[in-house]
Amino acid sequence: MKRIKKIVIKFNINLSELPDNYATFISDKCQLHLVDNIHDGFFITKILEHSILTDKKINLNGSIAVTVICKCLIIDPIIDSVVNIKINDINKMGYSHKQKHLCIFLPIHLCNQMYTLDQNVKIKLIGKRVEEDIVCIGQPI
């Protein structure tokens, strides 16, 4: 479920925004846009490294178009994969593991035993929906 992926993002930077340290500014901008957000159906947890492409251009409004390649640590729940989760929420409909923009739900009718908070459970992902958040349905094995 966790893996490393390269992501290309483009920024338009106004000259009035540019600070003295350009590399730190780009790094902060990448963190703001990517970390703890959903991008192309996966949840980005951390940027490991980034590189700025040299083909910058000046737009008609005077801003600078910059392309950055970020190597990111992502969580990409894939249907039919087997993962371990820690239950951190229980309600009358089932059990779930919630993390910022990711929720893995275990319906109670698919569970053959009762679970407690902070219990680790090995599950198989049987469904996935991506909107503002990633919501997955799991079945204990």
Residue pairs with C-beta under 8 A, 6 or more apart in sequence:
1 75
1 76
1 77
1 78
1 81
1 83
2 45
2 73
2 74
2 75
2 76
3 73
3 74
3 76
4 48
4 71
4 72
4 73
4 74
5 42
5 71
5 72
5 74
5 76
6 69
6 70
6 71
6 72
7 34
7 39
7 40
7 44
7 69
7 70
7 72
8 67
8 68
8 69
8 70
9 30
9 33
9 34
9 67
9 68
9 70
10 65
10 66
10 67
10 68
11 26
11 29
11 33
11 65
11 66
11 67
11 68
12 59
12 63
12 64
12 65
12 66
13 29
13 63
13 64
13 66
14 62
14 63
14 64
15 62
15 63
15 64
17 25
18 25
19 25
23 52
26 50
26 52
26 66
26 68
27 47
27 50
30 47
30 50
30 68
30 70
31 47
34 44
34 47
34 70
34 72
35 44
35 45
35 46
35 47
36 43
36 44
36 45
36 100
36 101
37 43
37 44
37 101
38 44
38 101
38 130
38 132
38 133
38 134
41 76
41 130
41 134
42 74
42 75
42 76
42 134
43 74
43 75
43 76
43 99
43 100
43 101
43 102
43 134
44 72
44 73
44 74
45 72
45 73
45 74
45 75
46 72
46 73
47 70
47 71
47 72
47 73
48 71
48 72
48 73
49 70
49 71
50 68
50 69
50 70
50 71
51 68
51 69
52 66
52 67
52 68
53 66
53 67
53 68
53 69
55 67
56 64
56 65
56 66
56 67
57 64
57 65
58 64
58 65
59 65
75 99
75 102
75 134
77 83
77 102
77 104
77 125
77 128
77 134
77 136
78 125
79 125
79 126
79 127
79 128
80 124
80 125
80 126
81 124
81 125
82 122
82 123
82 124
82 125
82 141
83 104
83 122
83 123
83 125
83 138
84 120
84 121
84 122
84 123
85 97
85 104
85 120
85 121
85 123
85 138
86 97
86 118
86 119
86 120
86 121
87 95
87 96
87 97
87 106
87 115
87 116
87 117
87 118
87 119
87 120
87 121
88 96
88 97
88 98
88 117
88 118
89 95
89 96
89 97
89 98
89 117
90 96
90 115
90 116
90 117
92 108
93 107
93 108
94 105
94 106
94 107
94 108
94 109
94 110
94 111
95 105
95 106
95 108
95 111
95 115
95 121
96 103
96 104
96 105
96 106
97 103
97 104
101 132
101 133
101 134
102 133
102 134
102 136
103 133
103 134
103 135
103 136
104 123
104 125
104 136
104 137
104 138
105 135
105 136
105 137
105 138
106 115
106 121
106 123
106 137
106 138
106 139
106 140
107 137
110 139
110 140
111 140
112 140
113 140
115 121
121 140
122 140
122 141
123 138
123 139
123 140
123 141
124 138
124 139
124 141
125 136
125 137
125 138
126 137
126 138
126 139
127 136
127 137
128 134
128 135
128 136
128 137
129 135
129 136
